Structure formats: structure tokens, C-alpha cells
Amino acid sequence: MTTSTPIQQRFSQLKTQGRCALMPFLMAGDADLSQTRATLLALQASGADLIELGIPYSDPLADGPVIQAAASRALAAGTTPGRVLEMLNSLRGELSIPVILFTYS
């Protein structure tokens, strides 16, 4: 039995509807995690199908100046991967669209 992920389910729904996905990008913790939480809910309410959520890191050179600046602001605000995951966990039951974490290893 094959089980599809929420991301696969969403893309399948979009294909059936003949629509493209609206998948905005947001850097977690820019300006702070409470703002990120509010923005995730606002994006969902505004029709986003999925959200790409950036996890800030200290050397975002490959991402260009906008994402570099957002990552720097988020790190300065004390954002950590653990705090991002805690914030996402706090949204269970409120945030129903898939969130794709954007990070490097």
C-alpha cells in the first residue's frame, strides 16, 4: 500500500483542479518567530497552497542578498532550528497546508 505525503496530496489536488501551486517563501524568524507564526497563518488564509520556510543559517552566500539579509536578521533575533520546529508544532490544528523546510546540511 502506497501512502502519499501531504505535499503529494496537495500537488495531486492542484493537478485535478488544473491549477499551479502558490508556494511563497518565508525566512523563519525574520523579524521574529511570533511574526513568522502570524505570517504563516496569513499566507494560508490568503490562499497559499504550500509554504517554503527557510531555516536561517550563518553562511547563506549561495542565496543572494535578500535571503542573506533575512537569515542574518533571523539569527540576530535568536532563531534556531529547534525554536522553528517548536513554533511549527504550536501551529498543529491551525496550519493545514504543507510546509517545506528549506535548509542546508
C-alpha positions as CSV (number, residue, x, y, z in Angstrom):
1,M,0.0,0.0,0.0
2,T,1.4,3.4,-1.0
3,T,0.8,6.3,1.3
4,S,1.1,9.7,-0.2
5,T,2.6,12.6,1.8
6,P,0.6,15.9,2.4
7,I,2.8,17.5,-0.3
8,Q,2.0,14.8,-2.8
9,Q,-1.7,15.1,-1.9
10,R,-1.6,18.9,-2.4
11,F,0.0,18.6,-5.8
12,S,-2.4,15.9,-6.9
13,Q,-5.3,18.2,-5.9
14,L,-3.9,21.0,-7.8
15,K,-3.4,18.8,-10.9
16,T,-7.0,17.7,-10.7
17,Q,-8.1,21.3,-10.5
18,G,-5.8,22.3,-13.4
19,R,-4.0,24.9,-11.2
20,C,-0.4,25.8,-10.5
21,A,0.7,25.9,-6.9
22,L,1.1,29.2,-5.0
23,M,4.1,28.4,-2.7
24,P,5.5,31.6,-1.1
25,F,8.9,31.6,0.6
26,L,9.4,32.9,4.1
27,M,12.5,33.1,6.3
28,A,11.7,31.8,9.7
29,G,12.5,34.3,12.5
30,D,12.6,37.4,10.3
31,A,11.6,39.6,12.2
32,D,10.9,37.1,15.0
33,L,9.2,33.8,15.4
34,S,5.9,35.3,16.6
35,Q,5.8,37.3,13.3
36,T,6.6,34.1,11.4
37,R,3.8,32.3,13.0
38,A,1.3,35.1,12.2
39,T,2.6,35.3,8.6
40,L,2.2,31.5,8.1
41,L,-1.4,31.7,9.1
42,A,-2.0,34.8,7.0
43,L,-0.5,33.1,3.9
44,Q,-2.7,30.1,4.5
45,A,-5.8,32.4,4.8
46,S,-4.7,34.2,1.6
47,G,-4.7,31.1,-0.5
48,A,-1.2,29.7,-0.3
49,D,-1.1,26.0,-1.3
50,L,2.2,25.2,0.4
51,I,4.8,27.3,2.1
52,E,8.6,27.1,1.8
53,L,10.0,28.0,5.2
54,G,13.7,28.9,5.3
55,I,15.7,27.9,8.3
56,P,18.3,30.6,8.9
57,Y,22.0,29.7,8.9
58,S,25.2,31.6,9.3
59,D,26.6,31.3,5.8
60,P,23.8,31.8,3.2
61,L,26.2,33.0,0.4
62,A,24.6,31.0,-2.4
63,D,21.1,32.5,-1.8
64,G,21.7,36.1,-2.8
65,P,21.4,39.4,-0.9
66,V,17.7,39.2,0.1
67,I,17.8,35.8,1.7
68,Q,21.2,36.5,3.2
69,A,19.8,39.6,4.9
70,A,16.7,37.8,6.1
71,A,18.8,35.0,7.5
72,S,21.1,37.5,9.3
73,R,18.1,39.2,10.9
74,A,16.6,35.9,12.0
75,L,19.8,34.8,13.6
76,A,20.2,38.1,15.3
77,A,16.7,37.6,16.7
78,G,17.8,34.3,18.3
79,T,16.2,31.9,15.8
80,T,17.4,28.4,15.9
81,P,16.2,25.2,14.1
82,G,14.8,23.9,17.4
83,R,12.8,27.1,18.0
84,V,11.5,27.0,14.4
85,L,10.3,23.4,15.0
86,E,8.7,24.3,18.3
87,M,6.8,27.2,16.6
88,L,5.6,24.9,13.8
89,N,4.5,22.3,16.4
90,S,2.5,25.1,18.1
91,L,0.5,25.5,14.9
92,R,-0.9,22.0,14.8
93,G,-4.6,22.2,14.3
94,E,-4.3,25.8,12.9
95,L,-2.0,25.4,9.9
96,S,-3.3,22.8,7.5
97,I,-1.2,23.4,4.4
98,P,2.1,21.7,3.9
99,V,5.3,23.5,5.0
100,I,8.5,22.6,3.2
101,L,11.6,23.4,5.2
102,F,14.5,25.0,3.3
103,T,17.9,24.4,4.8
104,Y,21.4,23.2,4.1
105,S,23.3,20.4,5.7
